[in-house]
């Protein structure tokens, strides 16, 4: 268990600042209130400890719920590369995701936080140590603040970790010094990929299908009531296209002319913000 709480008292005696809860096994919450909204128990499970502290104006909880899953073909490819085959039957694994949030208080103060959640060990065994440092952040999926929140909003769209090497192939017309076709391959290592909204025209009609419907990207949560839980839920499936490469191997990849599948990389997702 690891938790860091920074406390600064304000005029009403409440512990004014933010409690950062790094959830490793059982999450614990310390905040200004003496009761916890049952909605928080719904989000993070019955192992939550009741908050402690003097009587006060209460608290607001900001929580990330990671409901994303892996496409089975992606997991099978990772197993083929050397990961434990038990992954195929493990219902608890989740793609690694991260989001940055800005919390604005009624007095104008601003706190920015990053949530990191999901299975950090799901990565191609051939990935370099430089890739792995991107997964080293302690898992964090909830944050507790005092009840003077004016707004909770995403700073950037969510990022999803693609845990496997991905090939993009380009086929050039021949010239007099080459065979009929020359194949150029770009191989991207495992990395975080920021999701993108669908492209629409001036009438709102989708012209390029990407990762997020414009209706499924969240508006800010304004003025949540004391005792509220602001839950940001990311759902969807991490899916990669597969392509037969120049060596006849079926690998995660795509031709650079296949714009439909390139635009849809790395899958279809939805973001929802709820206040309870």
Beta strands, then each sheet from edge to edge (+ up, - down):
strand 1: 2-5
strand 2: 19-22
strand 3: 59-70
strand 4: 97-105
strand 5: 110-117
strand 6: 142-146
strand 7: 149-154
strand 8: 159-162
strand 9: 166-173
strand 10: 181-188
strand 11: 191-194
strand 12: 199-200
strand 13: 206-208
strand 14: 221-222
strand 15: 229-239
strand 16: 242-244
strand 17: 250-255
strand 18: 266-275
sheet 1: 1+ 2- 6+ 3- 15- 18+
sheet 2: 5+ 4- 7+ 14-
sheet 3: 5+ 4- 8+ 11-
sheet 4: 10+ 9- 17- 16+
sheet 5: 12+ 13-
end
